[in-house]
Amino acid sequence: MEATTFLHSSARPRPRRPLSGCSVIFGSVVFLILFLTLITNQSPGPSASPGGETEASPSARPRGIVEGVSAKSNPCVLDKVWFNWTNAMFYWQRSAYHFQPQMNWMNGPFYHEGWYHLFYQYNPDSAPRGNITWGRAVSSDLIHWFYLPLATIPDQWYDMNGVWTGSATLLPDGRIVMLYTGSAIESVQVQNLAYPANLSDPLLVHWFKYPGNPVIVPPTGIEFNEFRDPTTAWFGPDGLWRIAVGSRCNSTTGMSLVYQTTNFTDYELLDGVLHAVPGTGTHLLQWPVEEVESLRLVIEVGSVEPLDIGTANQLDILAEFGIESSVSNTTDEVGDCGEGAVDISSYGPFGILVIADVSLSEQTPVYFRPLISPDDSLKTYFCADETRSSEASDVLKRVDHSVIKSRIYPTKAIYGGARIFLFNNASGVNVKATLKIWEMDSAFIRPFPFEERL
């Protein structure tokens, strides 16, 4: 996914712990910064010149589209001075460790005849989301990937607004069935069936859609545009297959419905729900993974500490923070993530500056902001501040109040210019940081060499 950070977290109230003369560890707050898959690609494109500048004619499309990333400067607007994006900058915005299509927008695999098959939501026309189809890639080892032709496209009334998320089920007799969500007329979400045209083809290049689609429609009482993402089927002791479908009712309660089937074309909705949680139905939480300690630092009040690890192009970081000071009982009036990483309070913010250059003119803080509420409880917010992520003025930069999920486009903190720092902008406490850092290699991703098949 294009130079994007994916940090899933939630801000939740926590009981206040005693603060006198000891450390307050925020639930051993550990976050595995897979965003530093965000810190993508380790070398410029093979055809990029040292400057990488490319001149565009007044009639050219916005810079970035032909390079396979989202649009940046638009040379057609002659009354505005746009940032001089280079080919090297565009190439850096492509991911390296994780799979990514050759260009544009995308959203696990199953094993068949010696190949892992990866299907992904894909926009073949543009880098932003839209015109969702299913892209395809195969790998024999989950490291070396080959693109294949598109598996399905939105060409029927029941998926005219997009071929959305689905799942595959491998049946005992060797057949493969694929259930996917189609966005139909007026954004009604329905579940559809597809299957490979030729099971003897190890690559499963061609796929058919079941003529009787859709096989499941939204039941009564369920929001028709919140009914999607069918799971892989599981086989029960009663000889029936079951799947779960995510949904929502009353605009606030996320739930999982269960259907049973014998043939994958006819389904029966079971009574009740598999699981339901009020106030959900829009976001998925992913919990951190434990690891061992290797680097310990104390970050004093108001300081920024560089991590001497060389360039920070493509990293996986595990970090744990704790407060090691006492502070008088105060109430912080500004809640949530405040006005970004520079909005100081007694206990924060503190965290990591990623995709930063050595002068810190470009930086993306990922940080914690603990606050004492009027009811004397401690709340910790997990935030990202993208307002200083790029020196280019023609890209969107904003404070995201939960995760880094929008794209960032640095111009200096790329390749050998990328660095990483720890920071503590709290006014009253020192912070202890424990980190473990891995450097990740790049995956091999190429179009499938059909001409070389025997």
Secondary structure, 3 states (H helix, E strand, C coil): CCCCCCCCCCCEEECCCCCCCCEEEEEEEEEEEHHHHCCCCCCCCCCCCCCCECCCCCCCCCCCCCCCCCCCCCCCCCCCCCCCCEHHHHHHCCCCCCCCCCCCEECCCEEECCEEEEEEEEECCCCCCCCCEEEEEEECCCCEEEEEEEEECCCCHHHCCCEEEEEEEECCCCCEEEEEEEECHHHCEEEEEEEECCCCCCCCCCEEECCCCCCECCCCCCCCCCEECCCCCEECCCCCEEEEEEEEECCCEEEEEEEEECCCCCCEECCCCCEEEECCCCCCCCCCCCCCCCEEEEECCCEEEECCCCCCCCEEEEEEEEEECCCCCCCCCCCCCCCCCCCCCCCCCEEEEEEECCCCCCCEEEEEEEEECCCCCEEEEEEEECCCCCCCCCCCCCEECCCCCCCCCCCCCCHHHCEEEEEECCCCCCEEEEEEEEECCCCEEEECCHHHCC
